[in-house]
Amino acid sequence: MISKSIIKYIQSLQHKKFRDEFNCFLAEGPKVVKELLSDNKFECLSIYALEIWIKTIDRTVFSHIEQVINVVEEHELSKISQQSTSNNVIAVFKKREDNFDIVVKNKFTIMLENIQDPGNMGTIIRTADWFGVKNIICSENTVDLYNNKVVQSTMASLGRVNVVYTNLANWLKSNHDVKVIATVLNGKPLNSISTFNEAIIMIGNEANGLSQELINISDEKISIPRVGMAESLNAGIATSIFLYELNRKR
Amino acid sequence: MISKSIIKYIQSLQHKKFRDEFNCFLAEGPKVVKELLSDNKFECLSIYALEIWIKTIDRTVFSHIEQVINVVEEHELSKISQQSTSNNVIAVFKKREDNFDIVVKNKFTIMLENIQDPGNMGTIIRTADWFGVKNIICSENTVDLYNNKVVQSTMASLGRVNVVYTNLANWLKSNHDVKVIATVLNGKPLNSISTFNEAIIMIGNEANGLSQELINISDEKISIPRVGMAESLNAGIATSIFLYELNRKR
């Protein structure tokens, strides 16, 4: 049985305001919950699961979650589910402390300005994790890392990539000791640039690109060469092609 | 005023069955509708728009749509809207005829197996358009090109890239005159391959990758080198990195 107050609490975690207030976030569905539990980078505060899910998990491996599991009925789970067809399990995890101890030397670091789409954000974090990026620095108006859809599409990469939110221009003023690349539509072709061992790669908003303020701070303006006709590439695609090319040349 | 039968008709176009039956599809919102009208690759059958949208369009440029415009009230538009906040305009366009007249020589062609996510599908078509790909050949169980979410994220690239659905293995049997590349997790590193002038690039389902049947038909198995830890890259990201690299080397 889930009490009304628990239902209210879980539902409130759909909103950033309450995620911040309670310092936790939701993960829904067997795959993402299992990955976050295995990864063990986030403390699990509570789990609401059907009997059927509990049978699938290895209690010897996940002994640390015994105390936080609540068995619920399907109709109860559907009340707290964020998805159109509810899953077998929903878990509440504690958010991590912000970590501004960011090393940019000898690394590729991603900087996101005002990315709005949770799916794009999730894809960017996963792709960053694929290419070994350790830190993503976001403008304050970029979509929340702990947004449910971001969590669903990021999976275990959530624990492996450090994502922080700050004023980007101010942050760059005191951390400008590696090359800062602005990704734009009319810059130098990406394939023509020389080798980098380290860089901060700035990616702009889906509809408007990077702000002039950030472009002005950058050391180089670089574009992905266009062969065909499409007006733009989405932010996730642009990030991934930059990371591929920079790693290839490294 | 929109009649009840029109409302029912528009709502039915959310479903592939009725899009096939009526041979048309929906586009919603000022940006996508304007792009599809400007592009003029799809015949516009009807437009349902608020007065405010009609004021924004250039009637001299879009004279061909005069006869199909219906001015509606906000509460009417919200009834036929597919989105949580309804837009100023919804248009019905005629689907194009399937075009199997596909030239693979001297070109890069994309082949998609069982891609399910409409957002991924839209991103792949737009990215293909960016890199000048003319044809995408999909397995029959790949998400419908005219799915509302695919249309929203594809925009005008919808008219520039030819997308067809067929049995992939059968199709390859009679069109196997260029190299067929399977994108897999444990193949040759993409950056190590030699120059191609033409290829069919096969991309698999988000969760399961390519089927063994298609991998067996391929001439080369190629992977995107992984530096970090993420388990996989999404189908749109994989496609875009392949297209970038193949075009770079061309």
Interface residues (C-beta under 8 A of the other chain):
Chain A: G119 T123 R126 T127 A128 D129 W130 F131 G132 V133 M155 A156 S157 R160 N191 I224 P225 R226 V227 G228 M229 A230 E231 S232 L233 N234 G236 I237 S240 I241 Y244 E245 N247 R248
Chain B: G119 T123 R126 T127 A128 D129 W130 F131 G132 V133 M155 A156 S157 R160 N191 I224 P225 R226 V227 G228 M229 A230 E231 L233 N234 G236 I237 S240 I241 Y244 E245 N247 R248
